[in-house]
Amino acid sequence: MAKLLGEKGLNIVGKETNGKSDEQLIKIIAEGAGKMPAQKSLSKEEQKQALGHVRSLAK
């Protein structure tokens, strides 16, 4: 899968992601960006949980 998407496409804990605000990342989760599809079916609470998970991976 990494060969198909490229390693950069899979890096959710890189400097670029860590430099984004929570609001920016929640917008990306909800609306999608690049190869990540929109997740509009998630509630605001589920979006915050997904954000928390992404942030926890960077620790």
N, C-alpha and C positions, 0 to 999 in steps of 0.2 A: 504494500500500500504506500509506503514512503517513497518508493521509486515512482509510482504513479502521480502522487501529489507533490512530491519534492519535500525535503525535510522542512523547509521554511513554511510550507503549507500546514504542517502538523505542529509547529512550535507555538503552543499557547502560553508558555511561561518565559518567552524571550524578552529582551530589553524593550522591544517595540510594544509588546502587550503590557508589560509592567509599567511602562511610562504613561499609559492611558488612565484616565480617571474612571471611577466606578460608573459614572453616568455614560461615558463613551462606550464602555464595555457592555453595559446593559442595552444600549441602543443597538450595538452589533449583535448581541444575542437575540434581540427581538426582531430586528430588520434584516439581519444577515450582512455579510460583507465578503467580498472575494469568493472563495470556494465554500464558505460556510453559509448554508441555507438559513432563511428566516425561521424563527421559532415563535411565530405569533400566537400559537395556541397556548403558550406558557402564561400563567398568571404572573402578576408583578412579584408575588412572593416566590414563585418558582424561578423567575429570572434572577432574583437576589440570591437564591440558593445556588444556582448555576454559577453565578459570579463568585460566591464564596468558595465554591469548589475549585474554580480556576485559580483564584488567589492562593488557596491552600497548597496547590501543586508547586507554586513558586518558592515555597518556604524550604 
